[in-house]
């Protein structure tokens, strides 16, 4: 690397470091706030508490039932991500490998759903869940979160499957494999990077979802997810800001762990789709 390249790298680093610090400051402030008292919470924007109040985490986990909400979120997120990823992979496989009348129209309809605000879909989803007899159950929340069209995931799968060689399918079909076996045993294992990308994207979305779980658990507070449960820190006359910050920090840990574990596949999946 020449002297000019080193100079450019230094300049880029000097520009990016302040931007990164500004970007992660809210996250660091939230962690700092989770260790402060409510009185200290509004005393400036400093990141170092005068005393570390770990009891905020104990209060959040025990008194506010964050532990129960946490396990509800785990159940809902794991099940909904599994359903959503499987359906997106199957739709993407058909769109990426087969040509059929109306394919472009179907793709256009999928893309059009991106522009529909979530607020407009809450009432129809609530009505469907209610008619299925799944109101006030975790299964109702799971199906509501897993439903809908995840356009980005479908496009990622469609682009990835489209680039795989036809010889793979033909060889499997010559061995007597049918449609489902070709998809499940041949194609799906080859799409690990896209699966990881979809799992991360859907995990973050479903884990942080607020509106749907709130509406579907209004009469059963015990079934609330973590994002909805944090709202319990807000009372009529008092708000436990430090406890809320501690609960928010707890809720972020699974997302960070998930991203660290799958980040390599996530980058491969996104870059592979962009190449299309």
PyMOL commands that set and color helices and strands:
alter all, ss='L'
color gray80, all
select helices_A, chain A and resi 3-33+38-41+55-63+66-97+103-115+118-131+138-146+151-162+166-174+179-190+192-207+211-216+221-223+226-233+241-275
alter helices_A, ss='H'
color red, helices_A
deselect
rebuild
show_as cartoon
